[in-house]
Amino acid sequence: MAEHGVTGSPTEPLSVVVIGGGFAGLEACKELTPAVRKGLIRLTLIDKENFFQFNPLLVEVATGAVETRHIVYPLRSFCIPRGIRFVRNKLRMVDVERRVLVLHNQLEVPYDRLIIAAGSSTNYFGIPGAESCSFPFKTLMDAIRLRAHNVEMWELADQAESSEKRRELLTFVVAGGGITGVEICAELVHLFRHTMSRLYPEVPQSLVSVYLVEAGARLLPPAVRDAHAEIAEGHLRQLGVNIVLNRRVVSVDEDRVQLDDGQVIPAHTLIWTTGVRGQTLEAPWPWPLGRAGRLKVDAGLKVAEGVWAAGDAADVTDREGRAVPMVAQGAIQSGKVAAQNLLAELGAGQATQLLYRDLGYFVGLGKRSTIASILGVPVAGWLAWYLWAAAYLFKMVGLRKQIEVGLDILKTLLVEHDTSQIHDRRRMLRPRDLDPVLTRPEEL
Ligand SMILES: Cc1cc2nc3c(=O)[nH]c(=O)nc-3n(C[C@H](O)[C@H](O)[C@H](O)COP(=O)(O)OP(=O)(O)OC[C@H]3O[C@@H](n4cnc5c(N)ncnc54)[C@H](O)[C@@H]3O)c2cc1C
């Protein structure tokens, strides 16, 4: 491969590869696009999926408030107009010596410069049964699967003969009292109260319960003000959620969840929203890892010569020494700085260090109730909900998605959630001790 700067006189432009078309990867690609248009670099985006997924609305997808396809955007539609090559494939390992990325099917993609924005993965902390018996909540497929499973539990409860069995089927445990855990509890209760209760008249509502298990002494991450954490806790308790603080899940089975004080909750549904770690490949990353197994970077997002990392994949401390949280705004800001520094090294633009700007947060409490902090100003209730809807619509990629999600959100004001169960039932986690008549494989 020719080695030259973008301002030099190359015979062939440098090959830049971005791994991961999430918030960080797309921001890096946007920043690099002018250099592509000028013919200074060749840019390739590699992602194992062929779409970008808007995680902040995954809870709404899992509860049927927003349609599955509406929160994703095809990566080719992003890449092709910008002159970026897109490869839908999974990175298996990086061969640093040869500067080659080894993908699934042994396909090799050479690179001169690399930005790693492969996001994070779920951490089960080695808890027995957690990986095999819980529902992770990170991807669109996780949301689709959980949506179908919840409906399955209601269908089975409708046909179960004993109250005890029904109670077990209708007990939903959420591990992790972060933003996602709080939001999913609130949305589940609203779904159950306002939609399921009407559609399953034979099922006594007194048998339905939602637990939220959190290892810390309060809900929500430290960045959320104490007053908002208290509002969220009070709101969930009022909705009837059983909040269990200072407790950890220690083992999970298909029909029970055990906590560290010995308490056993008979349940077929454990939703795992706790524990994130850096993205893992088949072979270990060839560079040092920092906190939570994420790639160590400096404040300029550099991993090693010719390699940068951004977003959840990177353990970033900004130029003022603050750890950058694993949130979309951290990914967007770091993706931009990584690309700027890559270009600066090629002679285009100035090198820079990340100065993380915390823009605030939104925590949905269901039924058009939200708590938020916007640029440090606390907002709650309906106003916060309107701002939440406006902000997320603004952030959706493309007009089509903005219209689709906008209409979905509008629909939640007028009609109940969609409970159609569209999923391959053979791939769903099912309780092993259900009535065999209901679970014969050939009838699934
Ligand atoms: C349910 C949920 C709700 C959230 N809500 C919010 C919120 O409300 N506000 C907020 O700020 N943040 C939220 N977050 C966090 C936020 O989504 C992440 O911090 C953000 O997505 C990180 O961006 P990223 O680009 O680093 O990674 P991602 O957006 O995860 O993108 C990583 C990309 O890399 C690809 N990839 C991974 N491994 C490979 C591989 N081996 N080969 C090829 N491609 C690969 C993936 O397919 C993906 O497209 C939420 C996260 C979740 C899971």
PDBQT file of the ligand as one rigid body, heavy atoms in Angstrom, charges set to zero:
ROOT
HETATM    1  C1  LIG A 501     -31.248  -0.366  25.140  1.00  0.00    +0.000 C 
HETATM    2  C2  LIG A 501     -30.293   0.786  25.076  1.00  0.00    +0.000 A 
HETATM    3  C3  LIG A 501     -30.767   2.070  25.271  1.00  0.00    +0.000 A 
HETATM    4  C4  LIG A 501     -29.902   3.151  25.241  1.00  0.00    +0.000 A 
HETATM    5  N1  LIG A 501     -30.403   4.404  25.425  1.00  0.00    +0.000 NA
HETATM    6  C5  LIG A 501     -29.580   5.470  25.353  1.00  0.00    +0.000 A 
HETATM    7  C6  LIG A 501     -30.088   6.783  25.483  1.00  0.00    +0.000 A 
HETATM    8  O1  LIG A 501     -31.294   6.975  25.682  1.00  0.00    +0.000 OA
HETATM    9  N2  LIG A 501     -29.219   7.823  25.363  1.00  0.00    +0.000 N 
HETATM   10  C7  LIG A 501     -27.884   7.621  25.147  1.00  0.00    +0.000 A 
HETATM   11  O2  LIG A 501     -27.138   8.586  25.028  1.00  0.00    +0.000 OA
HETATM   12  N3  LIG A 501     -27.368   6.391  25.018  1.00  0.00    +0.000 NA
HETATM   13  C8  LIG A 501     -28.180   5.311  25.109  1.00  0.00    +0.000 A 
HETATM   14  N4  LIG A 501     -27.668   4.047  24.997  1.00  0.00    +0.000 N 
HETATM   15  C9  LIG A 501     -26.214   3.875  24.820  1.00  0.00    +0.000 C 
HETATM   16  C10 LIG A 501     -25.827   4.150  23.387  1.00  0.00    +0.000 C 
HETATM   17  O3  LIG A 501     -26.689   3.479  22.504  1.00  0.00    +0.000 OA
HETATM   18  C11 LIG A 501     -24.400   3.716  23.151  1.00  0.00    +0.000 C 
HETATM   19  O4  LIG A 501     -23.552   4.402  24.044  1.00  0.00    +0.000 OA
HETATM   20  C12 LIG A 501     -23.993   4.017  21.712  1.00  0.00    +0.000 C 
HETATM   21  O5  LIG A 501     -24.776   3.254  20.821  1.00  0.00    +0.000 OA
HETATM   22  C13 LIG A 501     -22.521   3.725  21.488  1.00  0.00    +0.000 C 
HETATM   23  O6  LIG A 501     -22.239   4.004  20.159  1.00  0.00    +0.000 OA
HETATM   24  P1  LIG A 501     -21.111   3.198  19.412  1.00  0.00    +0.000 P 
HETATM   25  O7  LIG A 501     -21.041   3.761  18.045  1.00  0.00    +0.000 OA
HETATM   26  O8  LIG A 501     -19.876   3.171  20.220  1.00  0.00    +0.000 OA
HETATM   27  O9  LIG A 501     -21.627   1.700  19.389  1.00  0.00    +0.000 OA
HETATM   28  P2  LIG A 501     -22.934   1.123  18.707  1.00  0.00    +0.000 P 
HETATM   29  O10 LIG A 501     -23.943   2.178  18.473  1.00  0.00    +0.000 OA
HETATM   30  O11 LIG A 501     -23.306  -0.039  19.536  1.00  0.00    +0.000 OA
HETATM   31  O12 LIG A 501     -22.417   0.620  17.291  1.00  0.00    +0.000 OA
HETATM   32  C14 LIG A 501     -21.477  -0.402  17.175  1.00  0.00    +0.000 C 
HETATM   33  C15 LIG A 501     -21.589  -1.006  15.794  1.00  0.00    +0.000 C 
HETATM   34  O13 LIG A 501     -20.525  -1.925  15.619  1.00  0.00    +0.000 OA
HETATM   35  C16 LIG A 501     -21.011  -3.090  14.970  1.00  0.00    +0.000 C 
HETATM   36  N5  LIG A 501     -20.133  -4.205  15.356  1.00  0.00    +0.000 N 
HETATM   37  C17 LIG A 501     -19.938  -4.725  16.581  1.00  0.00    +0.000 A 
HETATM   38  N6  LIG A 501     -19.052  -5.732  16.533  1.00  0.00    +0.000 NA
HETATM   39  C18 LIG A 501     -18.673  -5.848  15.242  1.00  0.00    +0.000 A 
HETATM   40  C19 LIG A 501     -17.786  -6.727  14.559  1.00  0.00    +0.000 A 
HETATM   41  N7  LIG A 501     -17.075  -7.671  15.201  1.00  0.00    +0.000 N 
HETATM   42  N8  LIG A 501     -17.648  -6.584  13.226  1.00  0.00    +0.000 NA
HETATM   43  C20 LIG A 501     -18.359  -5.646  12.547  1.00  0.00    +0.000 A 
HETATM   44  N9  LIG A 501     -19.210  -4.792  13.157  1.00  0.00    +0.000 NA
HETATM   45  C21 LIG A 501     -19.358  -4.878  14.490  1.00  0.00    +0.000 A 
HETATM   46  C22 LIG A 501     -22.422  -3.231  15.510  1.00  0.00    +0.000 C 
HETATM   47  O14 LIG A 501     -23.232  -4.004  14.616  1.00  0.00    +0.000 OA
HETATM   48  C23 LIG A 501     -22.877  -1.770  15.594  1.00  0.00    +0.000 C 
HETATM   49  O15 LIG A 501     -23.513  -1.343  14.420  1.00  0.00    +0.000 OA
HETATM   50  C24 LIG A 501     -28.518   2.946  25.003  1.00  0.00    +0.000 A 
HETATM   51  C25 LIG A 501     -28.037   1.661  24.787  1.00  0.00    +0.000 A 
HETATM   52  C26 LIG A 501     -28.920   0.577  24.820  1.00  0.00    +0.000 A 
HETATM   53  C27 LIG A 501     -28.382  -0.807  24.583  1.00  0.00    +0.000 C 
ENDROOT
TORSDOF 0
